[in-house]
Amino acid sequence: MSDEAGFEGGVWDEIDDRGVARIEIDRPERMNALDGGASARIIELCRDFATRSDIRAVVITGRGGSFCAGADVAGMAADSASTGGFDESASRAIIENGSRLIGAVRSLPMPVVAAVDGAAVGIGASLAVAADLVYATSRAYFLLAFVNIGLMPDGGATALFTASLGRARANALALLGEKLWAPEALDAGLINAVVDDGVALTATVDRVVGRLLKCSPDALAVTKAAVDAHSLAGYDDAIDREIAGQTQLLQSPAFGRALAAFVGK
């Protein structure tokens, strides 16, 4: 039963009578890729949830068979074509917006659960792994394909993935653009469980949230903060490096050619 629900910017939000908040990306024409409006809405929701004592847990997912296919490259290509490319100011604004998005999720004091079905790509992969607990279907996958378009991982990916996978496996994803399927992601320690399909995913997440609701909210918040402080001690430095590096790369000829090729398709 829901006492609050709405749709804005390609994002559904709902808060049920147990205090469980849900954020669902719903942009099927873009495989739930995020444009500025969708990102802004998720940031707004997270900042609101963070101030509310009645919200006990947050679930993030995507509708229509994809979690999130990353940034909306089609929109970026259109913007680039209309302006002749991205200057330093526009490039920095793009990367800082992604950093704010993941930062807003990480700043939530209550547990965050990601339910991943289908693609979790680019900033979408960071969005999933920024959660405290991650559950996925067997057809889900994680992909950091930035190098294929002349960019680097952002949204805290250089810290988030390395913290879970270790340097060697994180480099395979970041430098080679390897796709990591959910069963492999489970074996590598990136996610918590793999289930057969979307129905099983919903049931699993509901069970996990039910267990969280039986715990002290204060104990969960303090525990979450302690684990993050140790495992992601370098997160802020990683964000600074990503902003500097990606701002430069967004202005590069290699990325310009990648956008032109995308438009050509």
KELUM-179243 format. One line per 2 residues: number of its first residue (from 1); for each residue z, x, y of C-alpha. Coordinates in pm, 1 decimal. Last residue first. Layout:
% residues N
NUM = Z,X,Y  ...
% end
This chain:
% residues 265
265 = -3666.0,2400.1,547.3  -3788.1,2568.3,864.7
263 = -3463.6,2479.7,1040.9  -3273.8,2670.3,773.3
261 = -3508.3,2967.1,811.2  -3443.6,2970.4,1185.7
259 = -3069.1,2959.6,1120.4  -3093.7,3254.8,883.3
257 = -3307.3,3448.6,1131.0  -3047.4,3398.7,1403.2
255 = -2776.2,3506.2,1160.7  -2955.3,3834.9,1093.9
253 = -3038.5,3882.6,1463.3  -2664.7,3886.2,1544.1
251 = -2486.1,3654.5,1787.8  -2281.7,3480.8,1516.4
249 = -2202.5,3827.7,1382.5  -2015.5,3940.4,1693.7
247 = -1798.1,3631.2,1716.9  -1750.8,3656.2,1340.7
245 = -1602.4,4003.6,1364.4  -1362.5,3938.5,1651.1
243 = -1249.0,3599.3,1522.8  -1217.8,3729.8,1168.2
241 = -1011.0,4028.5,1277.0  -772.1,3808.5,1476.8
239 = -741.2,3562.6,1186.3  -662.7,3847.5,946.2
237 = -389.9,3973.3,1179.5  -233.4,3626.3,1178.5
235 = -248.3,3604.2,797.4  -94.3,3943.1,720.5
233 = 239.0,3809.7,592.7  57.4,3561.2,371.6
231 = 243.0,3601.3,41.4  585.3,3676.2,189.1
229 = 605.6,3441.3,487.1  408.8,3180.2,293.8
227 = 664.5,3171.8,10.6  954.1,3143.3,256.6
225 = 787.8,2867.7,460.8  719.9,2660.4,149.8
223 = 1079.0,2700.1,31.2  1219.9,2594.2,368.5
221 = 993.6,2289.3,385.4  1057.5,2183.8,25.4
219 = 1434.4,2218.5,61.1  1431.1,2017.7,383.2
217 = 1223.2,1740.7,225.6  1470.1,1719.7,-66.0
215 = 1279.9,1653.0,-386.0  1187.0,1324.3,-555.1
213 = 883.3,1284.5,-328.2  743.6,1611.7,-458.3
211 = 740.4,1478.3,-814.1  550.4,1168.4,-705.5
209 = 304.0,1389.3,-517.9  231.5,1576.2,-840.4
207 = 183.9,1252.8,-1033.6  -49.7,1112.8,-767.8
205 = -246.1,1439.1,-766.7  -293.1,1415.8,-1141.6
203 = -402.7,1051.2,-1131.2  -654.9,1115.5,-853.8
201 = -795.8,1416.4,-1037.6  -816.7,1223.8,-1365.6
199 = -1032.2,961.3,-1195.5  -1240.2,1228.4,-1024.0
197 = -1324.3,1408.7,-1346.1  -1212.8,1638.0,-1626.1
195 = -905.6,1807.7,-1484.1  -836.4,2162.6,-1366.9
193 = -492.8,2284.1,-1257.8  -301.8,2494.1,-1004.2
191 = -571.2,2678.1,-809.9  -651.6,3037.9,-710.5
189 = -469.9,3204.2,-1000.0  -771.6,3376.9,-1156.5
187 = -762.1,3159.3,-1469.4  -757.2,2847.8,-1252.0
185 = -1045.1,2973.1,-1038.0  -1240.6,3045.3,-1354.4
183 = -1193.5,2684.4,-1468.8  -1280.1,2563.0,-1114.2
181 = -1607.8,2750.0,-1081.2  -1617.9,3056.6,-856.2
179 = -1959.4,3106.7,-698.4  -2029.6,3470.1,-612.6
177 = -2121.0,3552.9,-254.2  -2145.7,3923.2,-338.0
175 = -1927.9,4061.0,-58.8  -1680.4,3774.0,-12.7
173 = -1654.6,3633.7,-365.0  -1668.8,3965.8,-545.4
171 = -1441.9,4116.4,-279.2  -1178.5,3848.8,-346.8
169 = -1194.1,3932.1,-717.2  -1130.8,4302.3,-655.9
167 = -869.8,4262.4,-380.0  -633.7,4015.8,-545.7
165 = -704.2,3651.6,-629.2  -430.9,3452.3,-455.9
163 = -343.4,3665.6,-152.9  -703.7,3788.9,-128.9
161 = -832.6,3433.2,-107.6  -599.2,3328.7,172.5
159 = -617.1,3649.7,375.9  -993.5,3702.1,402.1
157 = -1035.8,3324.8,399.9  -831.7,3276.3,717.8
155 = -1085.6,3032.8,860.2  -1351.2,3302.2,834.6
153 = -1562.4,3477.4,572.9  -1828.7,3706.8,725.7
151 = -2176.7,3626.6,858.6  -2537.3,3732.1,802.5
149 = -2655.9,3417.8,627.7  -2608.0,3535.3,267.8
147 = -2294.1,3723.1,374.0  -2123.7,3389.6,447.1
145 = -2156.6,3255.4,92.9  -1785.3,3211.9,28.2
143 = -1806.2,2963.7,-258.6  -1544.5,2764.7,-447.8
141 = -1644.5,2528.8,-727.9  -1564.4,2183.6,-859.1
139 = -1732.2,2057.6,-1176.0  -1415.7,2090.6,-1384.0
137 = -1226.8,1877.5,-1134.4  -979.4,2041.7,-901.9
135 = -611.8,2060.8,-810.3  -471.0,2280.8,-531.4
133 = -104.3,2305.5,-430.0  14.6,2460.9,-104.3
131 = -305.3,2380.6,83.7  -485.1,2659.2,271.8
129 = -693.6,2705.5,-43.9  -874.3,2376.0,13.5
127 = -942.4,2427.4,383.1  -1051.9,2785.1,316.9
125 = -1307.6,2661.0,64.7  -1427.5,2403.1,315.9
123 = -1458.0,2677.2,578.9  -1714.8,2832.8,348.4
121 = -1782.3,2610.2,49.5  -1568.9,2373.0,-155.7
119 = -1833.3,2185.0,-353.4  -1755.3,1928.2,-619.8
117 = -1416.1,1759.9,-650.4  -1113.4,1922.5,-490.0
115 = -781.4,1742.5,-441.4  -576.8,1957.1,-200.8
113 = -200.9,1904.8,-179.1  -0.5,1990.4,133.9
111 = 378.5,2015.9,113.2  568.0,1932.4,434.8
109 = 602.2,2171.8,728.3  236.1,2142.4,833.0
107 = 144.8,2467.0,1007.8  -96.7,2573.9,733.7
105 = -312.0,2266.9,794.6  -320.0,2321.3,1170.7
103 = -395.3,2690.7,1120.1  -693.1,2603.0,900.8
101 = -841.4,2388.3,1176.6  -741.9,2623.0,1456.9
99 = -925.0,2909.1,1284.3  -1234.9,2694.8,1249.1
97 = -1223.9,2610.8,1619.6  -1175.8,2977.7,1706.0
95 = -1492.4,3064.2,1513.3  -1710.8,2818.0,1702.1
93 = -1556.9,2886.3,2044.6  -1605.3,3260.7,1996.7
91 = -1973.8,3211.7,1925.7  -2019.5,2984.7,2228.2
89 = -1855.0,3238.3,2458.7  -2040.1,3536.1,2311.6
87 = -2382.6,3374.7,2339.7  -2526.1,3156.5,2064.6
85 = -2900.6,3114.2,2027.0  -3185.7,2984.6,2241.1
83 = -2985.0,2692.0,2373.2  -3162.8,2397.0,2209.3
81 = -3251.4,2585.5,1891.4  -2896.7,2714.1,1854.3
79 = -2748.3,2367.2,1891.1  -2989.0,2227.3,1632.9
77 = -2913.6,2513.2,1394.9  -2539.5,2461.1,1439.4
75 = -2579.2,2092.5,1359.4  -2774.8,2172.2,1045.9
73 = -2517.8,2437.6,958.2  -2240.2,2177.5,948.2
71 = -1955.4,2410.1,856.0  -1843.6,2418.1,495.4
69 = -1965.4,2202.7,206.3  -1638.4,2007.3,188.7
67 = -1480.4,1832.1,-110.7  -1796.0,1686.6,-258.3
65 = -1844.3,1395.0,-496.5  -1858.8,1107.2,-250.8
63 = -1530.5,1140.7,-67.3  -1340.7,1455.7,25.1
61 = -976.1,1548.4,-19.3  -657.3,1643.6,163.0
59 = -319.0,1506.6,51.9  -16.8,1536.5,283.6
57 = 347.2,1503.0,178.4  676.4,1358.1,306.3
55 = 571.0,1188.5,629.3  859.5,995.5,787.9
53 = 988.5,1297.4,983.0  677.4,1304.9,1197.1
51 = 592.9,1602.9,1419.5  371.6,1786.6,1168.6
49 = 182.0,1465.4,1094.7  57.8,1448.8,1454.6
47 = -62.7,1808.6,1453.9  -227.6,1751.7,1119.1
45 = -407.4,1440.1,1241.3  -539.3,1606.5,1556.4
43 = -662.4,1910.4,1362.7  -836.1,1682.4,1112.1
41 = -999.7,1489.1,1396.1  -1114.4,1802.6,1574.9
39 = -1275.5,1933.8,1258.2  -1461.6,1607.4,1204.9
37 = -1583.4,1597.4,1564.9  -1693.1,1961.2,1574.2
35 = -1901.3,1930.9,1259.0  -1763.2,1969.4,910.9
33 = -1971.0,1958.7,594.2  -1878.6,1655.4,384.4
31 = -2186.0,1690.8,159.2  -2387.1,1653.5,483.7
29 = -2521.9,1299.8,431.2  -2195.7,1216.7,255.7
27 = -1980.9,1270.3,567.1  -1648.5,1124.6,450.9
25 = -1365.0,1375.7,470.7  -1044.0,1222.0,339.0
23 = -701.7,1294.9,491.3  -414.8,1124.9,311.7
21 = -54.1,1090.2,428.4  224.8,1013.9,182.1
19 = 528.6,858.3,350.9  614.3,624.8,66.7
17 = 471.7,323.1,253.9  127.2,481.3,265.0
15 = -28.0,683.2,543.6  -407.3,678.6,567.8
13 = -673.3,887.2,733.2  -1048.1,872.7,691.2
11 = -1263.6,1141.8,850.6  -1624.4,1128.4,971.8
9 = -1518.1,1148.7,1334.0  -1284.1,853.3,1308.0
7 = -1170.4,621.6,1031.2  -831.7,452.0,1013.5
5 = -526.5,365.2,811.7  -157.6,299.4,872.6
3 = 77.1,79.1,669.4  -99.1,138.8,340.6
1 = 0.0,0.0,0.0
% end
